[in-house]
């Protein structure tokens, strides 16, 4: 197993990380939004009501991140869960 990342994305069902959101690094945020955008591009349904004119997966993922509804959690190496 490669250890290039100091964190892993773990699928969880509707886990809100509101408390952790302020503690995420910009790299972790980019990984979460990018992973969710990939899911949306592969056909996953959006978790929020989309405003008119928004249909790009990355834009939808950004809106979902801002609304704290992305079902992904960052698990940092060495942290107890």
C-alpha positions in Angstrom: 0.0 0.0 0.0 1.3 3.4 -0.9 1.7 6.0 1.9 1.9 9.2 -0.2 -1.1 10.8 1.6 -1.3 11.6 5.2 -5.0 11.1 5.2 -7.6 8.8 3.6 -11.1 9.4 2.3 -13.5 7.0 3.9 -17.1 6.7 2.8 -19.6 7.2 5.5 -23.4 7.7 5.3 -24.2 11.4 5.7 -21.5 12.1 8.2 -21.4 15.8 9.0 -17.9 17.2 9.8 -19.0 20.6 10.9 -16.7 20.6 13.9 -13.8 19.4 11.8 -14.5 21.6 8.8 -12.6 24.5 10.3 -9.6 22.3 11.0 -9.3 20.9 7.5 -6.2 21.9 5.5 -6.7 23.3 2.0 -5.3 20.0 0.6 -7.9 18.0 2.5 -10.7 20.3 1.3 -9.4 19.9 -2.2 -9.3 16.1 -1.9 -12.9 16.0 -0.5 -14.4 18.3 -3.1 -12.5 16.5 -5.9 -13.6 13.1 -4.7 -17.2 14.3 -4.5 -17.0 15.9 -8.0 -15.7 12.6 -9.4 -18.7 10.8 -7.8 -21.1 13.3 -9.3 -19.4 13.0 -12.7 -19.9 9.3 -12.5 -23.6 9.7 -12.0 -24.1 10.1 -8.2 -27.2 12.1 -7.3 -26.6 15.6 -5.9 -27.4 15.9 -2.2 -28.7 19.5 -2.4 -31.2 21.4 -4.5 -29.3 22.9 -7.4 -29.7 26.5 -8.3 -30.7 27.2 -11.9 -27.7 27.1 -14.2 -25.5 25.0 -12.0 -24.7 21.6 -13.5 -20.9 21.2 -13.5 -19.8 18.5 -11.0 -17.1 20.6 -9.4 -19.5 23.5 -8.8 -22.1 21.2 -7.3 -19.4 19.6 -5.1 -18.4 23.1 -3.9 -22.0 23.9 -3.0 -22.3 20.6 -1.2 -19.1 21.3 0.8 -20.4 24.7 1.8 -23.7 23.1 2.9 -21.9 20.5 5.0 -23.6 17.5 3.3 -20.8 15.7 1.7 -20.7 12.1 3.0 -17.0 11.8 3.2 -14.7 12.0 6.2 -11.0 12.6 6.5 -9.1 10.1 8.6 -5.7 11.4 9.5 -2.8 9.0 10.0 -2.1 8.4 13.6 -5.4 9.8 14.9 -7.7 7.7 17.0 -11.2 7.4 15.7 
